[in-house]
Amino acid sequence: MTPLHIASRVAASLLGGYAFVWGFVTLGIALQLAAGVGYDDARLLCNLLAFLVFLACFCWAFAAASLRRVWGVLAGGGALMTGAAWLLLGGAR
């Protein structure tokens, strides 16, 4: 492994993991709000789960065989979940 490959894995685990968790939390809160759960309860639950999701993303970024897949899933998944939450909350009005 080259130093650039390792640096990209580290960046994917931190930045991509952050983007994925951001999307997870926003979509989770939006879905719970749509289901009638209060904002504070929805935020608390999603923020508690965010630690576990980030840990899983961080570990998977180093265990996965394809670095391209890691970036695609983490950054792309985070963007898709954030977009879905935006649409669910009426951002396209």
N, C-alpha and C positions, 0 to 999 in steps of 0.2 A: 504494500500500500504506500502510495506517495503521500507526502505531507499535504498536498492540495486535496487529495481524496479524504483524508482524515479531517481536514478543516471543513470540507463540505458536509461531511457527516455530522460534525459538531454543529454547524450552522443549521442543518436540516433538523436536528434534534431540538435545538433551542428555538430558532425562529419559526420553523415549520410546525413544531409542537405548540408554540404559542398561538399561531394562527388557527390551528385545528381546535385548540381548547377555546379560543375566542368564539369561533363558530359554534362549537358545541354548547357553550354557555348561552349565547344569544338565542340559538334555536330552542334550547331547552326552556328558557324563560318564556319565549314567545308561545311555545306549545302549551305550557302550563297556564299562561294567561288566557289563552284561547279556551282552555278547559275549565276556567273559572277559579283557579287557584290565585290567592293573593300574591302581589308582587314580591313582598318581603320573603314569604315562604318559598316562592319559586326561585328567587335569587339565592337564598341560603342553600337550598338543595343542590342547585347547579354549581355553586361555588365549592361546595363540599366534594361533589363528584369530579370537579375540575382537577383536583390534585391527583386522583387516580388515573384520569384520562391522560394528563400530562406525563405521568410516570410511564404509562403504557406506550405513549408516542415516543418518549425519549428512548426507552429500551428498544423499541421496534426499529428506530432509525439506525441503530448500530447492528441489529440482528438481521435485517433484511438483506437480500442478495443484491438487489438493484437500487442504486442510489437515485436513479431517475424515478422509479416507482415511489420511493420515499418522499421525494419532493412533490410529486404529483398528488399523492394521497393526502399528505399533510397540508400543503399550501392550497391545493385545489379543493380538497374537502372542506377546509376552513372557509374558503371563499364561497363555496356552494351553500354551506350551512348558514353563513351570514346573510347571503342573498335570499335564501328561503325564509329566514326569520324576518328580514326586511319586508318581503312580500306578504308574509302572514300578518304582520302588524299594520299593514295598510300603507306601506311606504310608496306604493305605485299609484297613489291617488292623483 
